[in-house]
Amino acid sequence: MKIITAKEAAAMVKDGDNICVASFGASGAPEEIIMEVEKRFLETGHPADLGYTHAAGGGSFAKNGYDVDGVHYCRAEDHLAHPGCITRWIASHVACSDVTERMLSGNKIAGWNLPLGTILQVYKAQARGEKGCLSSAGLGTFEDPRKDGGAINQLAKDIDAKKRENGELCYVNYIPDFYGEEKLYYTGFDLDIGWMRGTTADKAGNISIEKEPYNLEMLTVAQAVRANGGKVFVEVERIVEVGEINPHMVKVPGMYIDYVVVSEHPENRISTVGGYYNPLFTGEERADLSNAAEEEDTVPFDFKKAILRRAAMEIKPNIFANFGLGMPQSVGGVIAEEGCSDYLTMVSESGCIGGVPQAGTDFGSHLNVESMTDQGDHFNFFEGQGLDLAMFGLSEVDADGDMNTNILNGVIKGVGGFINIATGAKKIVILGTFTAKGMQIDIGDGKLTIKKDGKYDKFVESLIQSSFYCKGFVKKNVPVTFITERAVFQATEDGLMLTEIAPGVDLEKDVLGRMGFKPLLPEGGPKLMPEEIFYENWGGLKAYIDKKYDL
């Protein structure tokens, strides 16, 4: 292991290199190394033609990469999203990388959007010297090469077409019969450079991550890069003597580390998207949550709260549950308000288990986290043992219940861990507003009043890309429920069935009239959603669950 400067690390990146980064939100990416690479490229035009891959997302976090109140928000891959710098991008999520997203949607960078957990599994395979891995994740979705093979723009599709013409493997390949089962084979990546961030390095290169809010796939990335003949760089806060790090606290042994850079600018070490190091997110300190249920509501009372309350009614005692990005992040807040947090263990895709998952800019971190599993190992649980309950945000849905979470209104979002988390789930709940943008909806006195509807419909005739193959779950007898403020749908073999509507809503005008297809209707028509969730004060979740499960 050698200790070098960020500028020296940047000088080692060659034209055409493929870079692998262990990241989640604002954590993981070695910001000062990346800034020096950007500076070098802008001054010299090198390094050029780079490939960039990561599992979870990380970037400028909806700040468009510009100065806001004196702070430069361009971060991680967005620093390198200059014409000619990054030319190939492979990751699960780009919604928080504004500059990169514009380059991808503008067809300036060839892009493939692969499932978060599957990328982690590919790294593990490469760490063992394998060329890729088999998976069921993505069958029937746009990941399937019978559709787009994960490609999200024309540049990527053209590269895949040329590979197929030459008899080469693409990033995703269809295996029609692997001992009686359909499978996808995800091919590994060329990995020339590994980038990551830790807290402490000793003089032998052993790395610890005590001040990081997530337990990321650093070791797997380091092993995969070294197995590919590449070099591993880590950016840390400090260097200590050998022996000063407890061996149990070593995240990456020094035998995998080539170069260590000591950060010179603490302001660059953002912890979560919401801010800097917080010991409440690392487990070093605990928050007092004893009065959470008695305190004033943390979730504002509006029509969206009716969605959260109805979704919370889907929990049951003694389960492991995951609340995904977007509106599901706030379900835990309603459960806490209702005094039902002890009924379940909440799990995040970041590897955090137990405690209270945080929403918004602190997504993926937990207050009073009980354990922080390596993210790569964590995804084995999702696809193997599986969650009791998985909740996801509602985007575009068709008559079969298939859903597009990837490209919405021309903007690329990315599937993140959605496909992997859903794959093994025993129950799936998808929640969100019925329409999008500009809704004016009143709630109160046990009913919903729609004054102005959204500009965009979410229940549509057809999808640009599908990242959720609903019938595959129906065939496995996995319940799939769609919950909005005005209607609830259940997935069936014959398509979506409208099972509930909100009190005060006109079935024809407010529901059926804003759908691109006609849903199935039960005999006698849909029943009313529970009236009590449309009052400002509820407090009925615990009694509902206790009665339903005879507690």
C-alpha positions as CSV (number, residue, x, y, z in Angstrom):
1,M,0.0,0.0,0.0
2,K,1.2,3.5,-0.9
3,I,0.0,6.8,0.5
4,I,-0.5,9.3,-2.3
5,T,-2.3,12.5,-3.0
6,A,-5.6,12.8,-4.8
7,K,-3.8,14.5,-7.7
8,E,-1.4,11.6,-8.0
9,A,-4.4,9.1,-7.9
10,A,-6.1,11.1,-10.7
11,A,-2.9,10.9,-12.8
12,M,-3.0,7.1,-12.7
13,V,-6.3,6.9,-14.5
14,K,-5.7,6.1,-18.2
15,D,-7.8,6.6,-21.3
16,G,-10.3,3.8,-21.7
17,D,-10.2,2.6,-18.1
18,N,-13.3,1.1,-16.5
19,I,-13.9,2.4,-13.0
20,C,-15.9,0.6,-10.3
21,V,-17.2,2.6,-7.3
22,A,-18.7,1.4,-4.1
23,S,-21.4,4.0,-3.3
24,F,-24.8,4.7,-1.8
25,G,-26.3,8.2,-2.0
26,A,-23.6,10.7,-0.8
27,S,-21.5,7.9,0.8
28,G,-18.8,5.8,-0.7
29,A,-17.4,7.8,-3.6
30,P,-13.9,9.3,-3.1
31,E,-14.8,12.9,-3.8
32,E,-11.4,14.5,-3.9
33,I,-9.9,11.9,-6.2
34,I,-12.9,12.3,-8.6
35,M,-12.5,16.1,-8.5
36,E,-8.9,15.9,-9.4
37,V,-9.8,13.6,-12.4
38,E,-12.3,16.2,-13.5
39,K,-9.7,19.0,-13.2
40,R,-7.2,17.0,-15.2
41,F,-9.7,16.2,-17.9
42,L,-10.8,19.8,-18.3
43,E,-7.2,20.9,-18.5
44,T,-5.8,18.2,-20.8
45,G,-8.7,16.2,-22.3
46,H,-7.5,13.1,-20.4
47,P,-8.4,10.6,-19.1
48,A,-11.0,10.1,-21.9
49,D,-13.4,7.3,-23.0
50,L,-13.9,6.0,-19.4
51,G,-16.4,3.4,-18.2
52,Y,-18.1,4.0,-14.9
53,T,-20.1,1.5,-12.9
54,H,-21.6,1.4,-9.4
55,A,-24.5,-0.6,-7.8
56,A,-26.5,2.0,-5.8
57,G,-26.8,5.6,-6.9
58,G,-24.7,8.6,-6.0
59,G,-24.4,12.1,-7.5
60,S,-25.6,15.7,-7.3
61,F,-28.9,14.9,-5.6
62,A,-31.4,17.0,-7.6
63,K,-29.2,20.1,-7.4
64,N,-28.4,20.0,-11.1
65,G,-24.7,20.1,-10.4
66,Y,-24.6,23.8,-9.8
67,D,-23.8,26.2,-7.0
68,V,-26.6,26.7,-4.6
69,D,-26.2,29.3,-1.8
70,G,-22.4,29.1,-2.3
71,V,-22.2,25.4,-2.1
72,H,-21.1,23.4,-5.2
73,Y,-23.4,20.4,-5.3
74,C,-21.8,18.5,-8.2
75,R,-20.7,15.2,-6.8
76,A,-19.4,11.8,-7.7
77,E,-20.0,10.7,-11.3
78,D,-21.5,14.1,-12.2
79,H,-18.0,15.5,-12.0
80,L,-17.0,13.3,-14.9
81,A,-20.2,13.7,-17.1
82,H,-18.3,15.8,-19.7
83,P,-18.4,15.0,-23.4
84,G,-15.7,12.5,-24.1
85,C,-14.8,11.7,-20.4
86,I,-17.3,9.0,-19.4
87,T,-18.6,7.2,-22.5
88,R,-20.0,4.0,-20.9
89,W,-22.2,3.9,-17.8
90,I,-23.5,0.8,-16.0
91,A,-25.5,1.2,-12.8
92,S,-28.8,0.7,-11.1
93,H,-29.8,4.3,-10.5
94,V,-29.2,7.7,-11.9
95,A,-32.1,9.8,-10.6
96,C,-29.7,11.5,-8.1
97,S,-27.1,12.2,-10.7
98,D,-28.6,15.1,-12.6
99,V,-25.7,15.9,-15.0
100,T,-25.1,12.2,-15.8
101,E,-28.8,11.7,-16.4
102,R,-28.9,14.5,-19.0
103,M,-26.0,13.0,-20.8
104,L,-27.7,9.6,-20.8
105,S,-31.1,10.8,-21.9
106,G,-29.4,12.9,-24.5
107,N,-27.6,9.8,-25.9
108,K,-24.2,11.2,-25.2
109,I,-23.1,8.3,-22.9
110,A,-24.0,4.7,-23.7
111,G,-26.0,3.5,-20.7
112,W,-27.2,0.2,-19.2
113,N,-29.5,0.2,-16.1
114,L,-29.1,-3.1,-14.3
115,P,-30.6,-4.2,-11.0
116,L,-28.6,-3.1,-7.9
117,G,-28.5,-6.5,-6.3
118,T,-27.5,-8.3,-9.5
119,I,-24.6,-5.9,-10.1
120,L,-23.4,-6.8,-6.6
121,Q,-23.8,-10.5,-7.5
122,V,-21.7,-10.0,-10.6
123,Y,-19.0,-8.3,-8.6
124,K,-18.9,-11.4,-6.3
125,A,-18.7,-13.7,-9.3
126,Q,-15.8,-11.7,-10.7
127,A,-14.1,-11.7,-7.3
128,R,-14.0,-15.5,-7.7
129,G,-12.6,-15.3,-11.2
130,E,-15.9,-16.1,-12.9
131,K,-17.2,-14.2,-15.9
132,G,-20.7,-13.4,-14.6
133,C,-23.7,-14.9,-12.8
134,L,-27.1,-16.5,-13.5
135,S,-30.2,-14.8,-12.0
136,S,-34.0,-14.9,-12.3
137,A,-34.1,-11.2,-11.5
138,G,-35.3,-9.2,-14.5
139,L,-37.1,-11.9,-16.5
140,G,-39.9,-10.4,-18.4
141,T,-38.8,-6.8,-17.8
142,F,-36.7,-4.5,-19.9
143,E,-33.6,-6.2,-18.5
144,D,-34.5,-9.3,-20.5
145,P,-32.5,-9.3,-23.8
146,R,-35.7,-10.3,-25.6
147,K,-36.7,-6.7,-24.9
148,D,-33.9,-4.1,-24.2
149,G,-31.2,-6.1,-22.3
150,G,-31.0,-3.3,-19.8
151,A,-30.0,-0.7,-22.4
152,I,-31.5,2.7,-21.8
153,N,-30.5,4.6,-24.9
154,Q,-29.7,4.1,-28.5
155,L,-25.9,4.2,-28.1
156,A,-26.2,1.2,-25.7
157,K,-28.6,-0.6,-28.0
158,D,-26.2,-0.2,-30.9
159,I,-23.3,-1.6,-28.9
160,D,-25.3,-4.6,-27.9
161,A,-26.5,-5.2,-31.5
162,K,-22.8,-5.1,-32.7
163,K,-21.8,-7.6,-29.9
164,R,-24.6,-10.0,-30.9
165,E,-23.6,-9.7,-34.6
166,N,-20.0,-10.7,-33.6
167,G,-21.2,-13.5,-31.4
168,E,-20.1,-11.8,-28.2
169,L,-21.9,-11.8,-24.8
170,C,-23.9,-8.6,-23.9
171,Y,-24.3,-7.5,-20.3
172,V,-27.6,-9.4,-20.1
173,N,-28.1,-12.7,-21.9
174,Y,-31.2,-15.0,-22.1
175,I,-30.8,-18.7,-21.1
176,P,-34.1,-20.4,-22.2
177,D,-33.5,-23.7,-20.5
178,F,-31.1,-24.0,-17.5
179,Y,-32.1,-27.4,-16.2
180,G,-35.7,-26.7,-16.8
181,E,-35.7,-23.0,-15.8
182,E,-35.5,-19.7,-17.6
183,K,-32.5,-17.6,-16.5
184,L,-30.7,-14.5,-17.3
185,Y,-26.9,-14.5,-17.5
186,Y,-25.4,-11.2,-16.4
187,T,-21.9,-10.8,-17.8
188,G,-19.1,-9.2,-15.7
189,F,-17.5,-5.9,-16.4
190,D,-13.9,-4.9,-17.2
191,L,-12.6,-3.5,-13.9
192,D,-9.4,-1.5,-14.2
193,I,-9.8,0.8,-11.1
194,G,-11.7,0.5,-7.8
195,W,-12.7,3.6,-6.0
196,M,-14.1,3.7,-2.4
197,R,-14.2,5.8,0.8
198,G,-13.4,4.7,4.3
199,T,-12.8,6.4,7.7
200,T,-9.4,5.1,8.8
201,A,-6.5,3.3,7.2
202,D,-3.5,1.9,9.1
203,K,0.0,1.9,7.6
204,A,-0.6,-1.6,6.3
205,G,-3.6,-0.4,4.3
206,N,-6.3,-2.0,6.5
207,I,-9.5,0.0,6.2
208,S,-12.3,0.7,8.7
209,I,-15.6,2.5,8.2
210,E,-16.7,3.5,11.7
211,K,-18.0,7.0,10.6
212,E,-19.9,5.8,7.5
213,P,-23.7,5.5,7.6
214,Y,-23.8,2.3,5.4
215,N,-21.9,-0.9,5.2
216,L,-21.1,-1.0,1.5
217,E,-19.7,-3.6,-0.9
218,M,-16.1,-2.3,-0.5
219,L,-14.4,-5.7,0.0
220,T,-16.2,-7.3,-2.9
221,V,-15.3,-4.4,-5.2
222,A,-11.7,-4.6,-4.1
223,Q,-11.5,-8.4,-4.7
224,A,-13.3,-8.1,-8.1
225,V,-10.9,-5.3,-9.3
226,R,-7.8,-7.1,-8.1
227,A,-9.0,-10.4,-9.7
228,N,-9.4,-8.4,-13.0
229,G,-5.8,-7.1,-12.7
230,G,-6.8,-3.6,-11.6
231,K,-5.8,-1.2,-8.9
232,V,-7.8,-0.2,-5.8
233,F,-7.8,3.3,-4.4
234,V,-9.4,4.3,-1.1
235,E,-9.9,7.8,0.3
236,V,-9.9,8.1,4.2
237,E,-9.9,10.7,6.9
238,R,-6.7,9.6,8.7
239,I,-3.8,7.2,8.9
240,V,-3.0,5.3,12.1
241,E,-0.3,2.8,13.2
242,V,-0.8,-0.9,12.6
243,G,-2.8,-2.4,15.5
244,E,-4.8,0.8,16.3
245,I,-7.7,-0.6,14.3
246,N,-9.5,-3.4,16.0
247,P,-9.2,-6.4,13.6
248,H,-12.9,-7.0,13.9
249,M,-13.5,-3.5,12.6
250,V,-11.4,-3.9,9.4
251,K,-13.7,-3.7,6.4
252,V,-11.1,-4.2,3.7
253,P,-7.8,-5.9,4.6
254,G,-4.7,-4.1,3.3
255,M,-3.8,-7.0,1.0
256,Y,-6.5,-5.7,-1.4
257,I,-5.5,-2.0,-1.2
258,D,-3.0,-0.4,-3.6
259,Y,-3.2,3.3,-2.8
260,V,-4.6,5.4,0.1
261,V,-5.5,9.1,-0.2
262,V,-6.0,11.2,2.9
263,S,-8.8,13.7,2.4
264,E,-7.7,17.3,2.8
265,H,-11.1,18.9,2.7
266,P,-13.6,17.7,5.3
267,E,-16.4,19.7,3.6
268,N,-16.2,17.1,0.8
269,R,-17.1,14.2,3.1
270,I,-20.9,14.3,3.0
271,S,-22.3,11.3,4.9
272,T,-25.9,11.1,3.7
273,V,-27.5,13.3,1.1
274,G,-29.0,15.2,4.0
275,G,-25.7,16.3,5.6
276,Y,-22.4,15.4,7.3
277,Y,-21.4,12.7,9.7
278,N,-24.2,11.9,12.2
279,P,-23.4,9.4,15.0
280,L,-27.1,8.6,15.3
281,F,-26.8,6.9,11.8
282,T,-23.6,5.0,12.5
283,G,-24.8,3.3,15.7
284,E,-22.3,5.2,17.8
285,E,-25.2,7.0,19.6
286,R,-28.9,6.2,20.1
287,A,-31.9,8.5,19.7
288,D,-34.6,8.5,22.4
289,L,-37.7,7.4,20.5
290,S,-39.8,6.4,23.6
291,N,-42.3,9.1,23.1
292,A,-42.6,8.9,19.3
293,A,-46.2,7.7,19.3
294,E,-47.3,10.5,21.7
295,E,-45.6,13.3,19.9
296,E,-47.2,15.6,17.3
297,D,-47.6,13.9,13.9
298,T,-44.4,13.8,12.0
299,V,-46.3,13.1,8.7
300,P,-48.4,16.0,7.6
301,F,-52.2,15.5,7.3
302,D,-53.0,15.7,3.6
303,F,-54.4,13.4,1.0
304,K,-51.1,11.5,0.8
305,K,-51.4,10.5,4.4
306,A,-54.5,8.5,3.5
307,I,-52.3,6.5,1.1
308,L,-49.7,5.9,3.9
309,R,-52.4,4.9,6.4
310,R,-54.0,2.5,4.0
311,A,-50.6,1.0,3.2
312,A,-49.8,0.7,6.9
313,M,-52.9,-1.5,7.2
314,E,-51.1,-4.2,5.2
315,I,-48.5,-4.9,7.9
316,K,-48.9,-7.7,10.4
317,P,-47.0,-8.7,13.5
318,N,-43.5,-10.3,13.5
319,I,-42.5,-9.5,9.9
320,F,-39.4,-8.1,8.1
321,A,-40.5,-5.3,5.8
322,N,-38.8,-2.9,3.3
323,F,-40.1,0.5,2.4
324,G,-38.6,1.7,-0.8
325,L,-37.6,5.1,-2.3
326,G,-40.4,7.7,-2.7
327,M,-43.6,7.7,-0.8
328,P,-43.1,4.3,0.9
329,Q,-40.3,5.9,2.9
330,S,-43.0,7.7,5.0
331,V,-45.0,4.6,5.9
332,G,-42.7,3.9,8.8
333,G,-43.5,7.4,10.2
334,V,-47.3,6.5,10.2
335,I,-46.6,3.2,11.8
336,A,-44.6,4.9,14.5
337,E,-47.4,7.5,15.1
338,E,-49.8,4.7,15.5
339,G,-47.6,2.9,18.1
340,C,-47.0,-0.2,16.0
341,S,-43.3,0.0,15.3
342,D,-42.7,-3.1,17.5
343,Y,-44.9,-5.2,15.1
344,L,-42.2,-5.4,12.5
345,T,-38.5,-5.2,11.8
346,M,-37.7,-2.6,9.1
347,V,-35.0,-3.4,6.6
348,S,-33.4,-1.0,4.0
349,E,-31.6,-2.0,0.8
350,S,-28.5,-0.3,2.1
351,G,-27.9,-3.2,4.5
352,C,-29.3,-1.4,7.6
353,I,-31.6,-3.6,9.7
354,G,-33.8,-2.6,12.7
355,G,-34.5,0.8,14.2
356,V,-36.3,3.4,12.2
357,P,-35.5,4.0,8.5
358,Q,-35.1,7.6,7.6
359,A,-36.9,9.2,4.7
360,G,-35.9,11.9,2.1
361,T,-32.3,13.0,2.0
362,D,-31.3,10.5,4.7
363,F,-32.8,7.5,2.9
364,G,-31.0,4.2,3.6
365,S,-29.8,5.2,7.1
366,H,-31.6,4.2,10.3
367,L,-31.9,5.7,13.7
368,N,-31.0,3.1,16.3
369,V,-29.9,0.7,13.7
370,E,-29.4,-2.9,15.0
371,S,-27.1,-4.2,12.4
372,M,-25.4,-3.0,9.2
373,T,-24.9,-5.9,6.8
374,D,-22.6,-5.6,3.8
375,Q,-24.9,-4.5,1.1
376,G,-23.7,-7.3,-1.3
377,D,-24.5,-10.0,1.3
378,H,-27.8,-8.2,2.2
379,F,-29.2,-8.7,-1.2
380,N,-28.8,-12.5,-0.8
381,F,-31.6,-12.2,1.7
382,F,-34.0,-10.4,-0.7
383,E,-33.7,-13.0,-3.4
384,G,-33.2,-16.0,-1.2
385,Q,-35.2,-16.0,2.0
386,G,-37.2,-13.0,0.9
387,L,-39.1,-10.2,2.7
388,D,-42.5,-10.8,4.3
389,L,-43.6,-7.4,2.9
390,A,-42.0,-5.1,0.3
391,M,-43.4,-1.7,-0.5
392,F,-42.6,0.3,-3.6
393,G,-43.4,3.7,-5.1
394,L,-46.1,3.8,-7.8
395,S,-45.1,5.1,-11.3
396,E,-46.7,4.1,-14.6
397,V,-48.8,0.9,-14.5
398,D,-50.6,-1.0,-17.3
399,A,-53.6,-3.2,-17.3
400,D,-51.6,-6.3,-16.4
401,G,-50.0,-4.6,-13.4
402,D,-46.6,-4.3,-15.1
403,M,-44.9,-1.1,-14.1
404,N,-42.3,1.3,-15.5
405,T,-40.0,2.8,-12.9
406,N,-37.1,3.5,-15.2
407,I,-38.0,6.2,-17.8
408,L,-40.7,8.7,-16.8
409,N,-41.7,11.6,-19.0
410,G,-38.4,11.4,-20.8
411,V,-36.3,11.4,-17.6
412,I,-34.2,8.3,-16.7
413,K,-34.6,7.2,-13.1
414,G,-33.2,3.7,-12.8
415,V,-34.5,0.5,-11.2
416,G,-32.2,0.6,-8.1
417,G,-32.8,-2.5,-6.0
418,F,-36.5,-2.7,-6.9
419,I,-36.3,-5.8,-9.1
420,N,-34.1,-7.8,-6.6
421,I,-36.2,-6.8,-3.6
422,A,-39.4,-7.8,-5.3
423,T,-38.1,-11.1,-6.6
424,G,-38.3,-13.0,-3.3
425,A,-41.0,-11.0,-1.5
426,K,-43.9,-12.8,0.0
427,K,-46.2,-9.8,-0.4
428,I,-45.9,-6.6,-2.5
429,V,-47.6,-3.3,-1.9
430,I,-47.2,-0.5,-4.5
431,L,-48.3,3.0,-3.4
432,G,-48.5,6.5,-4.7
433,T,-50.8,9.2,-6.0
434,F,-53.3,8.2,-8.7
435,T,-52.2,10.9,-11.1
436,A,-49.1,13.1,-11.1
437,K,-48.2,16.8,-11.0
438,G,-50.4,19.6,-9.9
439,M,-53.1,17.8,-7.9
440,Q,-55.3,19.8,-5.6
441,I,-57.1,17.3,-3.3
442,D,-58.8,17.9,0.0
443,I,-59.1,15.4,2.8
444,G,-61.1,15.4,6.0
445,D,-64.4,14.5,7.6
446,G,-64.1,10.9,6.3
447,K,-63.9,11.7,2.6
448,L,-61.7,12.8,-0.3
449,T,-62.5,15.8,-2.5
450,I,-60.7,16.2,-5.8
451,K,-60.6,19.9,-6.8
452,K,-58.0,19.6,-9.5
453,D,-56.5,16.4,-10.9
454,G,-52.9,15.8,-11.9
455,K,-51.5,16.5,-15.3
456,Y,-50.2,13.0,-16.0
457,D,-52.0,9.7,-15.8
458,K,-50.2,6.8,-14.1
459,F,-52.6,4.0,-15.1
460,V,-51.7,3.9,-18.8
461,E,-52.5,1.9,-21.9
462,S,-48.8,1.0,-22.6
463,L,-45.3,1.4,-21.1
464,I,-42.1,2.6,-22.6
465,Q,-40.2,0.0,-20.6
466,S,-41.4,-2.5,-17.9
467,S,-39.3,-3.0,-14.8
468,F,-42.0,-5.1,-13.0
469,Y,-43.5,-8.3,-14.5
470,C,-46.7,-8.5,-12.4
471,K,-48.0,-11.8,-13.8
472,G,-44.8,-13.6,-12.8
473,F,-45.7,-12.8,-9.2
474,V,-49.4,-13.7,-9.6
475,K,-48.3,-17.1,-10.9
476,K,-46.2,-17.5,-7.7
477,N,-49.3,-16.6,-5.6
478,V,-47.6,-13.5,-4.3
479,P,-50.3,-10.9,-3.5
480,V,-49.7,-7.6,-5.3
481,T,-51.7,-4.6,-4.2
482,F,-51.7,-1.0,-5.6
483,I,-52.8,1.7,-3.2
484,T,-53.6,5.3,-4.1
485,E,-55.5,8.1,-2.4
486,R,-58.7,7.3,-4.3
487,A,-58.5,3.7,-5.3
488,V,-57.0,0.3,-4.4
489,F,-56.3,-2.4,-7.0
490,Q,-55.4,-6.1,-6.7
491,A,-53.4,-8.0,-9.3
492,T,-55.1,-11.1,-10.7
493,E,-54.3,-13.5,-13.5
494,D,-56.7,-11.5,-15.8
495,G,-55.3,-8.1,-14.9
496,L,-55.8,-5.4,-12.3
497,M,-59.1,-5.5,-10.3
498,L,-60.4,-2.3,-8.7
499,T,-61.4,-3.4,-5.2
500,E,-61.8,-0.1,-3.2
501,I,-62.5,3.5,-3.8
502,A,-62.3,6.5,-1.4
503,P,-65.4,8.0,0.1
504,G,-66.4,11.1,-1.8
505,V,-64.9,10.0,-5.1
506,D,-66.9,9.6,-8.3
507,L,-66.1,6.2,-9.8
508,E,-66.6,7.1,-13.4
509,K,-65.1,10.6,-13.4
510,D,-62.3,10.4,-10.8
511,V,-61.1,6.8,-11.4
512,L,-62.2,5.1,-14.6
513,G,-62.1,8.4,-16.5
514,R,-58.4,8.9,-15.7
515,M,-57.2,5.4,-16.7
516,G,-55.8,4.3,-20.0
517,F,-57.6,0.9,-19.7
518,K,-60.7,-0.5,-18.0
519,P,-59.9,-2.5,-14.9
520,L,-61.7,-5.6,-13.7
521,L,-64.5,-4.9,-11.2
522,P,-65.7,-7.3,-8.5
523,E,-69.3,-8.4,-8.4
524,G,-71.3,-5.6,-6.8
525,G,-68.5,-3.1,-7.5
526,P,-65.6,-1.9,-5.4
527,K,-66.1,-1.3,-1.7
528,L,-65.2,1.9,0.1
529,M,-61.8,2.5,1.5
530,P,-61.9,2.7,5.4
531,E,-63.6,6.0,6.2
532,E,-61.5,6.5,9.4
533,I,-58.2,7.1,7.6
534,F,-59.7,10.2,6.0
535,Y,-60.1,12.0,9.3
536,E,-57.3,14.1,10.8
537,N,-57.0,12.0,13.9
538,W,-57.0,8.2,13.4
539,G,-55.2,6.1,16.0
540,G,-56.8,3.0,14.8
541,L,-54.0,0.9,13.3
542,K,-53.1,-1.1,16.4
543,A,-56.8,-2.0,17.1
544,Y,-57.2,-3.0,13.4
545,I,-54.1,-5.3,13.4
546,D,-54.9,-6.8,16.8
547,K,-58.5,-7.7,15.6
548,K,-57.4,-8.9,12.2
549,Y,-54.8,-11.3,13.7
550,D,-56.6,-12.1,16.9
551,L,-54.0,-10.7,19.2
